Amino acid sequence: MNEIISRNPLSNNNSLIHYFLQDINSNMRIAVIGQSLFGQEVYKELRKDGHTIVGVFTIPDKDGKADPLAVEAERDNVAVFKFPRWRLKGQALPEVVAQYKATGAELNVLPFCSQFIPMEVIDHPQHGSIIYHPSLLPRHRGASAINWTLIHGDKKGGFTVFWADDGLDTGPILLQRECDVEANDTVSTIYKRFLFPEGVKGTVDAVRLIAEGKAPRITQPTEGATYECIQKKDNSQIDWNQPAEAVHNWIRGNDKVPGAWATVDGQRVTFFGSSLVASGALPKGQPLEIEGASRPGIVTKAGLMLFGNDGKALLVKNLQMAEGKMIPAGQYFSSGSSAAVELTVEERAFALQMRAVWQSILTNVAEIQDSTDFFKSGAASMDVVRLVEEVKLRAAGCHLQNEDVYMNTSFQEFIQMCVRKLRGEDGEEELQVDYVEKEVNNMTVRMPHQLFINGEFVDAEGGKTYKTINPTDGTAICEVSLAQVGDVDRAVAAAKEAFEEGEWGRMNPRDRGRLLYRLADLMEQHQEELATIETMDSGAVYTLALKTHVGMSIQTFRYFAGWCDKIHGSTIPINQARPNRNLTFTKKEPIGVCGIVIPWNYPLMMLAWKTAACLAAGNTVVLKPAQVTPLTAVKFAELAAMAGIPKGVINILPGSGSVVGQRLSDHPDVRKLGFTGSTEIGKHIMKSCAVSNVKKVSLELGGKSPLIIFSDCDMDKAVRSLVEMKKMKVGDPMDRSTDHGPQNHRAHLEKLLEFCRTGVKEGASLLRGGQQVDRPGFFFEPTLFTDVQDHMYIAVEESFGPVMIVSSFKGGDVDEVLRRANATEYGLASGVFTRDISKALYVSEKLNAGTVFVNTYNKTDVAAPFGGFKQSGFGKDLGQDALNEYLKTKAVTIEY
């Protein structure tokens, strides 16, 4: 730049003056005429763009409270005018117009305005006036545009910024932007998702186009133009003589204001939170007669099911009674029956804080009493948003929705609701669990035994079940629901909805971490029960189950809970792209619906290893536990619901690999599959995942883990580690057969017996074991082979049992030992014992395995990644690496 200036200073100065003048000309004197948070945000963005706001014209204070636009402008010392009206008997008020003209505005911006503005004001500025309208004009002119977009079932919605004229939303179009209208959108959801944030940007962009002299004036077409009346309570009654979808559109189009209503039990009841219901069996519930409806509604725990004249159904979540109180629709027959809870010292302190918050919002109320009504005291929708955020700041575990405030309007009701949520006693669609109870280990163990889909325990399709067996004595523990293909499809649909549309997908990562911490705390509170169930179901020794199976599972969830708000991308300098003014950064994003298939050797721990990382990354999960060990997985589902994990985020499907595992591999909506199991099945899963939709896969498969013991080691320690390693229980990860119960246990014992027979036939020395223990249950003796040659079957194939293969080597050729150790298609784990640190480092470098233990064995930690090489699979569990298995990386490049 310096070189250019010195060479041609006059030309450069003229250029600088040109751009300086252009910048001055692009900064206009603007009058903002309107109100609400929307108007406030437009005002703020216009100031950021460098425009001068010469005056803000808004509505008078209501109940002593100024409009947010006025509050913001007064904070900036911008002139604020609060005219009650601009016209009287159709004529502009001269004194009002004079005060407006005195501001010297070059452009009027009307982001949201409920007052009639006279044409003397509209036409006065040099650039005229522009108005934001929340529909794609010329469709849905009028004040209830968003309502009618939904009532008509439009597939596309959006907004228009147009030039004001003397008609009703008829002026030339300056700018339009559109969005998809989702099937269950309400006025609130489409406004928050698109019309508010994009509307603010669009209005500011329109001003920018005017400043640059590029703003179009496109005459509105007459074709397709509609004008609908303002929606009020009087004209929002539901017409039941129409299909369910039309009834649904009417309810959501009037949600929240003015509210679609019908007569129930002689009183006006207003319906909120409608969603269409897929065809299928009707849920259990109490019938509710509704005046004019073709058939009674059904009050279920999920809400009130309603029907159109086509027999199809919809579900509403909330009801507003005639006296104004909002209740969950599922509590229609039981509303008002809950007793008040007694507050603890800490809860009373929280209530005191919230009383101060209410006082700060309801400034016109002298003192907040228990009976003070939030809305009758002048609160509006923007105050609801503030109140929800204030609660979040003071009680991180209390996750409120706006509806919670609408349903608990008095201060006492509000505090009771918050306290119940903090205690986990809020009774939101109380989880129904059909327990199997057993008196064992000096406690009453309560075990769910059904599938867990979309936050509910449900029977399998067709009511199919199987018996899960206690391998220590061969007796049946209980009947467990056996998932079918239709169950997998329902679970995946629930997980997809939870990810794309539910609370989980929108949740702040820190809040997600808090939920996982709470889940870990609940697992710790129930650790003895979990360990007892694990012992019965998998045959694990109780102390091992308590310390390792359950203990490490708790540690895993706590570890990954801490990662939730620490997942981030990176900023990358790029040099080859021209021009060089570029910014490239990456984002780490969740994948979506993840399928997880786990084995029976460590049922709960394998669940934790994969599920904790999956959830921390922000995904949803459909998990298939091993068919023979499902009980801790479904107990985990109960604890997850108690922790407040939203519906659909976790789904548990006991069932066979050939049905459930296969369908998860094939399902087009599953975007990632994590599997621990045999190499044979891992290959099959990988093929299915590739053919179906090229889903991401991580596989932790079989292993033939070499342990090299050098003569210079601490031999006592090496032997102790060896014994402890083989005392750890192992199991067969996944059986593709449809057999269940004792057949699987017997089949595995037969595999172990055949494995040992083969070793003997090939010439290996069987020092001990090799037989099934003669006692009830399914036990196999600890087995030791020596004189094993590298080519033997037992030297190269995995045993999956308490079988130790000992092969000696002589001399000091470390490379030869490494060649023999690596002469396997597996590469899961390995180990070396030696006092020579150089040798230890060299061997650990050369061993071709995902994990190498030096002077220890099987010492895993939640922070250390675990996973194999070669035919032991790929991908990692545990540690930061595990998160990457459940994340996708997006690169964004910006030229500036």
N, C-alpha and C positions, 0 to 999 in steps of 0.2 A: 504493500500500500504506500509506503514512504517513497519508493522508487517511482510509482505512478504520479504521485503528487508533485515531485520535483521535476518530472519530465513535462507535465502538462497541468500546471496548477490551476489555470483559469477553468479549463474543462471540468476538472475534478471539483472545484469549488461550486460551479454551477450545478453539478450533479448532487453535491451535498445539500445545497440550498433547495433543490427540487425535492429531495427526499424529506428534508426538514419541513418544508411547506406541506408536502403530502401528509406527513404525520400529524401536523397541526390540523389540517382539514379533516382528517379521519377521526379526530376527537371532537365529538359533538356535545352540544348542550341539550340535555334530555330531561323531560319531565316524566316521572314514573307515576302512573295512575292505576291504583289497584290495591291489593291486600294479600294477606295469607303468607305462609311459608314460601310458597312458590314465588310470589312477588318479591319477598325478601331475598331469595337466592338470585333472581334475575337482577335485582338492584346491586347486589354485591359483585356479580360477575361483570356488569356494565362498568362499575368503578374500576375493577381490575383491568378492564380493557382500556382504561385511560379516559373514559368519557366523564364529563362533568354533569352531575345530577343537580339540576337547578331547583328542583322541587319534588317533593313526594306528596301525592294527593291520595289520601286513604280514608277509611271509615272512622267515625268517632270511637272513642274508647267504649268498651262494653263491660259493665259491672266494674268499672275502675281499672280495667286492663287495656293497655294499648295493643293494637295489632302488631304482629312481629315485624312487618315492613316499617311501621312507624318507629318501633323500638330501635331497629338497626340504623335508620336514618338519623334519629335524634342522637344516637351514640356518635355519629360522624359529624354532628353539627350541621346537617343538611336541613334546609327549611322544610317543615312538615305542615300540611294543611289537612284538617279533618272536617270537611264540610258534611253536614247531615244530608244535604241535597244540593244538586247543581241547577235544578229547574223547579219552577212552581207553576202549576196549571199549564204545562207544556212550554213555558217560556223560560229561557235562561235567566238566571239571577245576575244582574249586571255587576254587583259587588264581587260575586264569586269569579265571574269571567275576568274582571279587572285584576284581581289578585293573581289569577293564573297567568294572564298576559304579561304581568310585570316580571315574571321569571325569565322571560326572553328565551323560552325553549325553542330549539330547532326541530325537535322530534318528540312526539308523545309515544311512550311505550306502555301498552295496557296488558300486563302479563296475566292478571286475573282481576276482573273488576265487576262488582255486583251493582254498581250505580249506573244510572243513565247519564251519559256525558253529552252535553249539547254540541251541535255541529259547529257553533262558534268556537269551541275549544278544539274539536276534532280537526277542523280545516285550518286552524290558525298557524301552526308552525310551518317553516319552510319546507320540511320534508313530510308533513302530514302526520298521520297516526297509524301505528300498527297494533294488531291485537292477536293474542294467542288463543287458539280455539282447539279443544281436545277431540277433534274428529277429522276425518279426511273429507273436507268440504268438496263438493256441495252436499255431501251426505251428512245427515244428522245436524242440521242447523238448530240452534236453540240452546237453552241453559242446561239441558239434561243429556248432552251429547254422549257422554261416556255410558250412561245408563242404557241408552237406546242402541249403542254399538253392541252391547251384550244381549239385550232383550231380543234383537233381531238375529242373534247368532252369527254376526259377522266373523269371517275368518281372518280378516285384516282390520287392524285399527291404526290409530296414529294421531297426528296433530297437524294443524295448519297455522301458519302465521300469515295474516292477510292485511291488506290496506283497508282501513276503516272507511265506510261510506255511510249514507243515510238509510241503508237497508239493515235487515237483521242477519248478520253473518254472510253478507252477499258481496263484500268488496273483493277486488282483484287479489289473486293468490301471489304471495311473495315466496313462500317456502313451505314444503310439506315433507314429512317423514313418517314412515309406516312401520308397523310391527305385526307379528303374528298374535292372534288372540287365542289363548289356550283354552281347552275345553272347560276347565273349572276356574277360569279367571273371574274375579269379582271387580267391582269398581276400584276397590282398594289395591288389589294385587297388580292390575294393569297400570294403575296410576303410579305406584311405587316402583314397579319394574321398568317402565318406559316413559309414560306421559310426563312424570315429574322430572327425572334426571335428564332425559333427552329433550324435553320441552324447554328446560332452562337453557341448555346448550343451543337449541334451535332458535330461540328468541334472540339470544346474544349473537348468533351467526347472522340472523336477519339484519340486525343493527349494523353488523360489520359490512354486509353487502351494501346497505344504504350509504354508509360512510365512504365506501370505495366507488360508489356510483355504479354498482353492478346489480342492483336489486330489480328483479323483474316485476311486471304487473300483468299477471295472467288472468284474463276474464274467466270467471267461474262458468262451467258449462251448465246448461239448463237440464240436460239429461242426467238422471240419477239423483237430482236434488230432492232432499226430503227435509221436512220440518216437523218435529214432534213436540208435543206439549211438555211442560215442566212436570217431572214426576213428583207427586205429593202423596201423602198418606191416603187421601180420599180416593185416588185413582190407581192405587197399587195393590188392590185385592186380587188374589190368585183366581184365575179361571181354570177350573179343574178339567174342563171338557176339551183337552188338548193332549198331545203326546208328552211323555215324560221329559224329553229334551226341551220342549217349549216351556214346560213348567220350570225346569231347571234354569233356563235362560231368563225367565221372568224373575225368579228369586235372586239369582246372582246379579242381574241388572239393577235390582233395587237394593243391593247390599253394599254399604250400610244405610244409605239414605235414599229414599224414605223408609224402606223396609217393606217387603212383600208380606201380606198377611192373609189369614183365613180365620174363620170362627170355629173355635174348639171349646166344647163344654160351655157354650154361651158367652164366651169372652173372646176378644180380639187377640190373636197370638201371631207374632211376627217371626218369620223364618230367616235364619242366617247360616252361611257356610254350606252351600249346596254343592254336591258333587254327583255325577252320574254313577250308577252302579252297574257293573257287568252282570249279564244274565247268569242265573245259577240258582242253587237252592236258597230259599228264603231263610234268613237268620231267625233264631228264637227270640221272642220278645212279647210284649203286651200290646194288644190291638188298641188303637186310638181312633175314635170316630171323629171325622172332620167334615163339617158342613159343606155339602156340594161335591165332595170327592167321590170318585167312582167306587172306591173301596177304602176300608179303614187303613190308616197308617200303622206302622209297627214300631213301638219304642224298644230299641235294642241298646245294648251297652255302648255301641258305637255311635248312636244317634237315633234320629227319627227317620224311618224309611217311608217314603211317599211314592205314589203311583200315578202315572198318567193314564189316559183312556186307552193307550195301546198296551197296557199291562206291564210296561217297563218301569224301572224303579230309579229313584234318586234318594240321596241321603242328606239330611241337614244336621249340622252339628249343634247349633245353638238356637234357643227360643227366647223371645222377649215377651213377657206376660203383660196383661193389660195395664197393670200398675207401673210398668216400666222396668221391672227387674229382669235381668238376663240370666238364663240358666242353661247348663248343658242339656241338649235335647234328650240324651239318654237318661236324665234324671227327672223327667217330667212327673213321674208318679212318686218320686221320693224327695223332691226339692223341699228344702227348708227343714229336713228331719235331722240334720247333723247337730250335735251338741257343741257348744263353744269349748275351745281348748284353753287350758290354764297356761299362761306364759311363764317361761323361766326368766331368770335374771337377765340373761343375754338377750332373750327375745323381747323383754320389756325395754331394754336399751335400744334395740332395733326399732321398736314401735315409737319410741321417743324421737329418734332420728327421722322417721317417716312422718311424724306429726309436723316436724319443722319443715319438711319438704312440701307437704300439703299446704302449710301456711304460706310458703314462698310462692306457690302457684296460685292459691286462692287469696290474693291480696285484699280482696274486698270483704273477707270474712274475718271478724274480730278475733275469734278463737276457734280452733278446730276441736269440735266435740266428737265423741264416738258416733253420734248420729249424723254428723255432717255428711251431706251427699255431694260427691265430687261434681256431678254434672248440674244438679240443681243450684250449686253455688257458683256456676258460671264457667266451668271447665269446658274446653272444646277438644277436638281431635288432636290438635298439636300439643295440648297439655297431657294427653294420654301418652304420646310418644316420649315426652320429657319424663313423665312419672316412671315409665318402664325403664328408661335409662338410669334414673336416679336409684331405683331399686338394685339394678345390676351393679352399680358402683358400691353400694353399701352391703350387699349380700350376694356374693358371686354365685352361690349355689341356688339362687332363686331365679329361675328362668321364666319371666312373665311374657305372655302375649298380650296384644292390645285387648283381645276379647276378655282376658282375666279382669281387666279394669272395668269393662262394661258390665261384667257379671257380678261385680262386687263394688257397688257404688258408694256405700257408706264407709266411713273410716274404719269402723269396727269390723265390717265384713272384709274390707281390704286387708287389714292386719291379720285376721284369722286365716284368710286365704294364703297370704305370704308365709305365715308360720307353718301351715300344713305342708306347703311345698318344700320348705326348708327341712321339715321332718320326714319328707317322703310320704306324707299321709294325705295328699290332696285329693285322693279318690278319683283321679281322672281315669275313667274307664278301667276300673279296678281289674287287675290281672286275675283271670279265673284259672286256677290250677287244679287238676285232678291228680292228687298225690297218691303214690303208693308209699305206705308207711311201714317201717320195720324197726323193731327194738333190737339194736345191735351196738356193740362197743359202748355200753352204758349210756346210750342216747337214743332218742327217737329220730330216725333218719327219714326225711320227707323227700321223695323223689318224683319229679314230673316224668311222664313216660310217653308224651305225645310229641308230634312235630311242633316246631315253633316257627310260625310264618306271620310276618307283618304284625308283630307284637302280641300274638295270641297263640295259645296252645290249642292245636286242632288235631282231629283224627286224620289219618291218611285217607286218600281217595279210595272209596270202596270199603273203608273201615278195616283195611288190612293191618295185621299185627304179626309179631313173632316173639319168641321167648328169648330173653337175654339170660345167659348162664353164668353162674359163679364158678370159675375154673378151679377153685380150691376144693370143691366137693361135688361139682357136677349138677347142682340143684338149680332150678329156675329161680331167678330173682323176681321178674315180673314180665308182663306182656308190654311190648313197645310198638308204637305205630311204625309201620313199614312204608316209607315214602314211595310214591309212584311217579311216573313222568309228569302227570298233571300237577302234582304237588311241587315238583321242581319248577315248572313254568309259573305257578302262582308265586313261589318264593322269589324267583328272579324278577317277576313283574313288580313285586313289593319293593325289592331292593333297588330296582331301577327308578321307581317313583320317589323313593326316599332320597336317592342321590340327586336326581334332576329337579325335583319339585319340593322336596321336604325340607324340614328344618335343618337336618344334618348338612345338606349341601350348602346352606347359607350361613352355617354357624361359624362364629369367630373361632379361630384355631385354639385360642386360650380357653374358651368355654368347652371346646371338645376335649382338651386336656383335662379340665376339671372333672368332666364326666368319667373319663377313663381312670382318673385317680379315685373317684368315688366307687367305681366298679372294683378296683383293686382293694379298697377298704372293705367292701362288702364280702369279697372273696376271703379276706383275712378273718373277718368276723365269722365266716362259715367254714373256715379251713378244716376243722375237725370233721365236720359233716362231709365236706368234699373228699377228704382223705379216706373216710370210711366207705363212701360210695365207690371211690376209685379202687379200693382194696377188694370190695365185693365183685366189682364188674371186671377188673383186669387181673386180679390175682396178685397184685403188688403187695409187698410187705408193708404193713401200716406205717411204720416209722419212715420207710423210704417214700411212701406216698405223701406223708405229711411234710417231710423236709424238701423232697425234690419235686415230685409231681405237682403238688399244690404250692409249696413254698416258692419254687422258681417261677411258677405261673404268675403269682402275685408280683414278684419282682419284675417280671417281664412287662406287665401292664403298667407298673409305676414308671419303669424306664421309658417306655414309648409315650406315656402321657406327657413326660417332660419334653419330648421332641415336637409335640404338636405345633407350638408357636415358634419353632426354630427351623422350619423347612423353608428354604429360599433358593433362588437361583444365583446367577453371577452376572457381572458386567464384563463384556469382552471387547477389547480393542480390536478393530478390524482395519487392515492396512491396504488390502488389494482393491477394495471398492473405491470408485471415484464418483463424485468428489469425496474428499476425506472427512467431510462433516457428517459423520455417522455415529449412531449409538446403537450398540447391540447388547441385549441382555437376555437372559434365559429365565423362564418361570418353571417351577416344579409344580405340576398339577396332578390331582388324583386321577386314577384311570377310570373308575366307575364301579360297575358291579364285578366283584371278584368271587370266583368259586374256590373253595379250599377243601381238599380231601386229605384226611389224616389217618395214621395207623393206630394199632391197638397197644403198642408197647408203652407209650407214655400219653394216654388219651388227653388229659387236660393240658399237659405241658406242650404237646404238639399244637393243640388248639391255640394256646397263648402265644407261642413262638410266631405263628403266622398271623393270627387275627389281630393281635395288638399292633403290629406294624401296619397292617392293612387299614385299621380304623384310624390310627394316628395320622396316616397320610390323607384321610378324608374320604375313603372309599366306603362302600357298603358290601356286605358279605353274605354268601350262601354257603354254609359249611356242611359237609358230610362227614360225621365221625365214623370210625370203623364200625361195621355192623355189629361186632361182638362186644363193643365197649361204648355204648351211646350215652350212658346215664350221667356222667359228669358234664357232658356237652349240653344236655337239656337242662341240667341244674344251673349251669353257667348262663343259659338263656334267661332263666328266671331272675338271677341276680342282675343281669344286664338291664332287664325291664325295671327292677327295683331301683337301679342306679339312675334311671331317667334316660337311658339310651333311646332315642326316638324310634317309633315303629318302622319296620322295614329295614333298619340298618343291619340288624343281625337276624339271620334265619338259620335254623338248625334242622337238618333232615336225616334222621337215622334211616339207613336203607342199604341196599346192595350196591356194589361197585358197577355191576353190569347195567343197572337201571339209573341210579342217581348220579354216580360218577360219570357214566357215559353221557347222560343228558347235559350235565354241566359242561363237559368237554365240547359238546356239539352246539350248545345254545348260542344263538347269534347275539344275544344281549349281554352275555358274559364276556368281559374284555380282558380278564386275567384269570389264570388258574394256577394255584399253588398246590403242589402235591408232594407228600412224603410217602414212599412205598417202594415196591420192587422195581428193578430196572425193566423187567418185561412189561409191566403195566405202564411205567413211565414212558416207554417208547410208544405204546398204544395211545396214551393220552396226548403225547406230543403230535402224533399224526392226526388225531381227531381235531385238536385245536388248530392245526394248520389248515385242514380241509374246510372246517366250519367258517371261521372268520379271521384266521391268522391271529388268534388271541395270544397275548403275552403269556409265557409259561416260565415257572421256576420249579425245578425238580430236585428233590433230595432223595436219592435212590439207594440201591444196595451198596455194601462195602465189604472189602476184604482187607481189614486194617492191619498192616504190619507193625509189630513192635520189636525194635532192635535193641537187644541188651548186650552191651559191651562188657568185657570182663573187668574193666577198671571202674565200673559204677558202684554205687551203694547197693549191693545185692539184696540186702534185707528190704530196703525201700522198694526196689524193683519188684520183688516177689509180692510184697504187700499190695502194691498198685495193681499187679497182675490179678491177684485174687479178688480185690475189690472190683476190678473191671468186669470180671466174669460173674461176680455176684449181682451185678446190675442186670435187671431183667430186660430181655429183648423180645420182640414179637414180630409177626408177619404183617407187613403194612397194609396190603389190600388184596383181597381175593375177588377175582372177577366172577366167580360162580355165584349163583343165587342162593346157595346153602346158607343156613344160619344156625345159631345155637350150637350145641355140642358137636355137630358135624364139622364145623370149622376147626375146633380145638383138636378133634381126633385126627383130622386131615393133616394138621401141622405136626402133631406127634409122629404120624406115619412118615412124613417127610424127614424128620430128624432121625428116625430109626433107619430109613433108607440111606441117608447121608453117612451114618456111621458104618452100616454094612458095606457100603462102597469103599470106605477107607480101609476096612479090614481086607476086603478082596484084593485091593491094590497093593497090599503089603505093609501098610502102616501098622504100628504097634499100638493097640488099645490098652493103655495102662489101667484105666478105670472108667466106669460109666457105660454110656452107650445104650441104656435101657430106660424104658418107662418105669417110673416108681409104682410099685404095687400098693396103691392106696386110692381111696376115692378122689375124684378130681382128675386134673390133667397136669402131671408132673413128669419131668425128665431129669435123670441123674446128671450131675456135673460130669463132663466127659473130657478125657485127656488123651491125645494121640501124640506119639513120638515117632522118630524115624520116618518123617514125612518128606517125600521128594517133591520138588517144585512142579513136576508134571501131573501129580495126582489130582484127582477130582476134588478131594477135600482141601487141597492147597489153593485151588483157584476159584472155587465156588463158595458162596455165602451159606453159612449154616443156619443163621437165625435161631440160635439156641445156645445153651451153656456148654459150648464145645471149644476147647483150646487146642490149637495145632502148634506143635513145637518142632522147629527145624533148626538144626545146629549148623554153625559154620566155623571153620578153623582158619588160623592165619590172620594177618592184619590187613587184608585187601578190602578196604572200606568200599571202594567202587564196585567190587564184585557183590558185596552184600547189598548195596543200593540197587544194582541191576536186578538181583533176585527179588528185592522188596517191591520194585516198580514193575515187575513182570506180571502184571494183572490188569485187567480192563477196568478195575475199580480204583477210586482215588478219594475215598471219603475222609478217613482219618488215619493217623500213623503216630509212631512215637519212637523215642530213642532215650536210653539211659546210659550216661557216661559222665565221668568227672572232667573230661577234656572239653573245655568250652569251644576250642577251635573245631574239634571233631563234631560237637553238637551243632554248631552253626553250619558247618559244611553239609552234614547229613540233612538238617532241616531244609537247607536250600535245595538239595538234590531230590528229596522225597517228593514224588508227584502225587500229592494229596492236598485236599483243601484245608486240613488242619493237621498241624504237627505239634505233639506234646513232647517236651524235653524234661526228663527226670520227674515226670508225673504222667497221669493218664486220665482222660475223660473229665478234665477240669474245665467245664464250660462256665461262661458268665454272660449275663444279658447284654453286656456291652461289646462282646467279642463275636464277630461273625462266624457262622458255621454253615458249611456246605461243601460239596465235593467237586472233583474233576472227573474227566473221562465219563465212563458209564455209571459213575455215582451221581451224575446230574450236573446242574449248573444253577446259579442263583444262591443267595444267602438268606439264612434266618439269623435273627439277632443282630445287634449293633446297628450303626448308621447305615451299613450296606443293605440291611433288610428293608429300610424305607424305600430305597431306590427300586426294589422289586415291585413296589405298589405305586410308583409315581411315573409320570411321563414328562419329558422335558420339551418345552416349547421355546424356540428362539424368536425374538422380536428384533427387527432392525429398523431404525428410524433415521431418515435423512433430514437434517435441519440446516 
